Amino acid sequence: MHILLIHQAFASLNEAGGTRHFELATHLVKKGHKVTIIASPISYLTGTSTLSESNKQMKYKGIEIFRTYTYPALHKSFFHRVISFLSFMMSSFLKSLSVCDVDIVWGTSPPIFQSLSAWMIARLKHKPFLLEIRDLWPAFAIQVGVLKNPLLINLSLWLEKFLYQHADKIVVNSPGFIQHVQDKGAHHIYMIPNGSDIDMFFPTDGGLNFRRQYHLEQQFIVMYAGAHGISNDLDVILATAKILRNHNQIKFILIGDGKEKPALLKSAKAENLSNVIFVDPIAKNQMAEALAAADVCIAILKPIELFNTTYPNKVFDYMAAGRAILLLIDGAIRKVVENAKCGIFVKPGNPQELAKYILWMSNHPDERKKMGNAGQEYLKTHFNRAKIAEEFMEVLECMNKNHG
C-alpha cells in the first residue's frame, strides 16, 4: 500500500512534539508499505521554523516527507492560528495532487481543516479516506473559550459533522471519544489508543546529566513535559510551587512551549518562584534523559468535563519511563492510571491538593518506585506502541482490500 498522511503538526524523533504518527509510519514502512507525509515546516509547539529549504523535502527512515507553506504566526492569536490552519489546508491540498499511486488518504484532527484536504484528495483520487480523531475539535475549543465567534462555531461544527459522515473509516485514540463521534453521524469506528515504547525510555545515565545541567543533583524534581497552552492549566502548577516555595528540596521543571508560556514566565518572575525552571522543548529522542531525572511527573488539563474523554499521550510516555504520575485529569485516563496503579489522581484545578500529594510522594520513595514499575508493566500489556501500530495497519489493510 501507499498511504498519504496530511498532518500539519507531524514530528519525527529528532523534533519536539508528539511522535505517534512517525512511529506508526515507521512500522508501516518496516512492513513493506510506502508512506508519504505532507506536513508543516512550522513547529506546532514553538510557532517557529527550524528547517532549511533542503529539509522541506526529504526521506527519513524510509518515509517521504514534504513540508509545505504555512502562515507562521501560529501563536499570535486565535485569528492568526486559524489563518495558519487554512494556509496549510490549501498548500497541503495542492502538494497532495502531485503524489502519485496513492492507495489510502489518512487525515487527522486537530487541526480539523487539514482533514478536509485529505477528504478532497481521497475523492479526487477515488481512494478511501481514513479520518483519525485525536481531539474533539471544535468542542474542546468552544468549552475552553478560544472559539467564540458564532459564525466560526457553526462552520466548524458543520465541517466536523461532514467529515465524520463522509469518512470511510474513523479511528479514535480514546474510548471517551466514541459516543461523541457516533452522535455526529460517524460509522465504522475503531479505537486505537495512544501508547508508548518502553525501549525509547532507557537513558544511558539515569537522568544525571539533566540534573547536573540545572544543578539539581540532590533535589526532588516534579516534572511537566508538554504543551504550554490554555488547556493545560499550568497556572495550577505555579500556584502549587508558590505553596511549596519553602520546601527547598522540591523543584518544578516545565518542559515545552506554547501560546501561554510567555505569560507563565512573567507570572513566575512576578512571584519570584525560584523553585520553578522552564526548559525549552526537547526532541523525543532526548526525552528519556529528561524523564529519568524526574521523581514524579504531572499530567494536567483544565477542569472541563469534555477533557474527561481524553487519553493524553504524555501519560503513556511517563508510564514508559517508569515515573510515578500525579494526574489532574478525570475520566478515561484516570481509569488507566488507577487500573495500572501507576499514580495518584488529584482533583483538577486544586493546587492545595497537588501540593499535599507532592509532599507525600517526596516522603515515599518506595511507593513511587512501585508505581513507576507498575506503569511500565501495564503499558507493555495494554498500550505498547508496536502492538498499537499493528492494529492500525490492520485497519488500513482492510480498507485497501475492501476498496480493491
N, C-alpha and C positions, 0 to 999 in steps of 0.2 A: 504493500500500500504506500501511497504518497499522501501524507497528511499535511495540510496547510493550517497553521495556527496564527491567528491575528490577536496580538496581545501587547498593548501599549506598555505595561509595566513589567515585561519579561526581564528576568535577571538570571545570569549564569552564576556559577560558584565563585567566580572572582569579582562579583559585584555585590553590593549591599541590596537586601530585599529578599522577598520570598522566592524560593527556587523550586517550588512544586513542579512548574512546567518544564524547567530544564531537566529535572530528574525523571519526569515521565517521558520526555522526548528522548533522553539518553537511553532509557530502557527500550523504547520503540526501535531506535537505531540499532541497538545490540541484537534485537530480534529480527533484523533484516529489513525493517521498514525505512522509508525515507521521510524525513520531517523538514519542512520549511517553515520558518517563523518570521512574521512581519512584526517588528517591534519599534519602539520609540528610542531615539538617541538621548532623550531627557530622562534622568533618574526620577522615578516616581517618589522617592524619599526626599531627595535634596532639591529637585526642580532645576538642576543644572546638568550640563552635558560635559562628560569627561572623555568623549570619544573623538578620535581623529577621523578625518574623511576616509582613510583606508579601512577603518573598523566598522564603517556603516554597511559594508557588505563583506561577510566573512563566513568561513566554515569552521565550526568549533565542535570538537567531539563528534564529528560526523553530522552535525545539524547545520543546515543552511540558514543563516540569519541575515535579514535585511532590515536596516533601521531607516525609517522614512521620516520626512519632515513633521515636526510637532511644534506648535507655538510654545515658546519656552517659559512663559510667565505662569507656571503651574500653581505656585503658592501665593501669588499676589493677591487674589481674591477669588470668591466663588465664580464670578463672571468670567475672569480670566481662565479659571480652571475649566469651565465649560468650553471656552474657545479652544483651549488646548486639546480637549477631548474631540471636538468637532474637526480640528485640523488633522489629527491623527486618523480619524474616521475616513476623511477624504483621501489622505495620502496613502493609507494602507489599502484602501479600495483600488486606487489607481495602480499601485505596485502589484497587488494580487492578480490583476488582469494578465500580467506578463508571466505568471507562474504556470508552467505547463504540466499536463498529465497528472492533475490532482485527483485523488480518489475520494477524500473526505475533507470538508472545511470545518474547522474547530473554532468556535467563538467562545469567549469567556467574559464574564461580567462580575464585578465592575472593571472599568467604566462600561456602561451598557451600550454606548454608541458604537464601540468597535464591533460589537456583536451584530449590529445592523449591517456593517460592512461585510462581515462573514456570511450573513444570510444572503445578501445580494450576490456575492461571489458564488456561493453554492448554487443559487438558482441560475445564474448566467452560465455556469459550467455544467449544469444539470447533475450535480453531485449532492450527496446527503450532507445535512447541516447538523452538527453536534453543538449544543449550547451548554456551557458549563457555568453554574451559578456558585460563586464564592462569597457573595454578599447579597442581601435582599435590597438591592438598589432599585428604585429610589426610596423605598420605605424607610431605610436607615437614615438617609439624608433628610427626609421630612421630619422624622421623630427627633433627630439631633437639632434641627432648626437651621441647617445650612441651605436647604431648598425651601424657599418661601414664596416665590413668585407663582401665583395661581396658574398662569399660562404654562410655565415650565413644568409645574407639577402635573398638570393634565396631560401635557405632551409626553412626559416621562412615563406616566402610568400607562398611557396608550401604547408606547413603544414596548414597555415591559410585557404587557399582555399579548401584544402582537408577536413578539419573539417567542414567548412560551408556547403559543398556539401553533406557530409555524416551524418550530424545531422538529427535526426527525426524531431525535432523542435528546434527553436532558440529563445532565449529571449534576448532582448537588454534592457539596462536600460536608454537609452536616444533616443529620436526621431532622433537626429542627426546621429545616427549610422546606421539607416535603409538602406539608399541609398548605403553606403559602403558595407554592408554585402550582399545586393542584387546584386551589381555589381560583387561580388566574387562568385556568384552562390548559395547563401543561399535561402532556401524556408521555408514556414511555420514559419514566423517571428512574434513574439509577443513583444510589447513594455510594459514592466513592470518597471516603473521608480524607482530610489532611492526615499527614503522618510524618515520620522522620526515619532517618537511617542512623542506627547506633554507631556504625563504623565511621561515620563522619565526625563523631564526638569523642575521639580518643586523643587528647592532646599529648604532645611529647613531654611537656614539663609540668603537667598538673596545674596550669594557670600561674605558675610562679613568675614568669616574665611579665605577664599582665599586671600582677600585683606589684612587682618592682617598678614597672613603668610609672605607676601612680602612687608609689610609696605607701603601699597598703599591705605590707608583708604580714603584719600582726593584727589586721583589722577584721571585723565581721562584716562581710560585704553582702548588701542587699541589692540585687541587680534587676533592672528592667531593660529588655532589649526589644526594640521595635519602633513603630511609627510614633511620632510626637504630634498627633492630630487632635482635633476637637473631640473625637470619640473616645480617645484613650484616657481621659480623665487624670492626667498626670499631676494636676494640681493637688490631688489627694496624696500623692507620694511626697510632694513638697510640704504639705501640711503635716504629714507624718514625720518627716525629717525635722520639722520645727519642734514637734513634741519631744523627739528623742535627741535633740541637739546637745544635751548634757551627758549623753552616753558616748563618751569619746571613742569607744572601740567600734561603734557602728557607723558605717559609711554607705551611702546610697550612690550607685552607679547607674546612670541613664544613658544607654547606648542607642543612637539613632538620630533621626532628623524628621522634620515635618513642619507644617504651617505654624504650629503653636510653639515651636522651640524658642524663637526669639522672646516671646512673652514669658516663657518658663525661665529662661536665663535671667531676664530682667527681674522677675519675682524672686528668684533665689538670691540674686545680688542684693535686692532691697531688704530682704530678711536676714542677710548675712549668714546664709546657710553654708558654712564651711564643710559640713558633712555631706554635701551633695556634689558629685562630679559628673559633668556632662561629657560624653565621649562621642566623637563623630561616628557615622555609620561604618560598620565593619563588614567586609565581604564574608559570604557564607563559609568559605574555606578557611577563615580565620576565627570563626565564632567558637570553635572548640576550645581554644585557649582562653577566650574571654569567659565563657560559661563555666569552665573548670575553676576559674578564680572566684566564682560566686559561692557563697554559703547558702543562700536562698534566693529564689527568683520570683518575681511578681508578674502576674498576668492580670490586666485591669481594663475595664471598659466602663463607660458611664452607666449609672443605674437606670437604664431604659429597658422596658420589658422586651422589646424586639431583639435586643442583644442576647437575650437568653437562648436564642436559637443557634448561636454561633459555635464553631469549632476553631478557635484561633490557632494558627499554625505554631505560634511561639510556645504554646503549652506542650506540643509534641516534641519540639526541639529541647525544651527544658527536661522533659522526660528522657529523651535520648541521651542527654548529657548527664543524667543521674543526679539532677538537682531537685531538692525539695521545693515545693511550689506553694506560694500564697496566692490564692485565686479570688479575685474580686469580680467575678462574673458568675451569675447564677445560671440555672437551666441545663442545657445539653452538656456543656463542657464540665459543669460541676459533677454530673453523674460519672463522667470519665475519671476525673481526679479522685472522687470518692471510691469508685469501684477499684481503681488502681492502688488506692491507699498511698498516694504519692504526694499529698499536700493537705493544706487546710483551707477550707472555704472561709472567706472573710466578707462580711456584709459590704456590698459595693457602696462607695461614697462615704465610707466611715473611717477617717484617719485614726481616731482613737482606738478602734478595734484592730486596725492594721498595726499600730504601734504595739499593742498588747501582744499580738502573735509574733511580731518580730523579736520582741524580748524573750518570748517563750522559746522560739527557735534558737536564739543565741545561747540559751542556757541548756539546750537539749541536743547536743551533737550526735548522740547515738540514734535518737529518733529521726533527726534529719537524714542521716546516712541510710537508715532503714527505708525512709520514704523515697530517697533517690534510687536505691536499688530496686524497690518495688515498681517504680515508674518505668525503669528500663525493662524489667521483665514483662510488664503489662504491654508495653509498646511492641516488644518482639512478637507477641501473640496477636495483638489486635490492630496495630497501626504501623506495621513495618512497611516502609516505602516500597520495597521490592514486591511485596505481595499486592499492595495497592496498585502499583504500576501494571502488574499482570492482569488485575481485574479491569483496569482501564483499557488495556489493549484488547481484552476480550470483547468489550463493548464496541470498540472501533472495528474489529474484525467481523463482528456480527452485522454491523451497519453496512460494511463493504460487501459482505456476502449477500445480504438481502437486496441490496441495490443492484448487484450484478445479475 
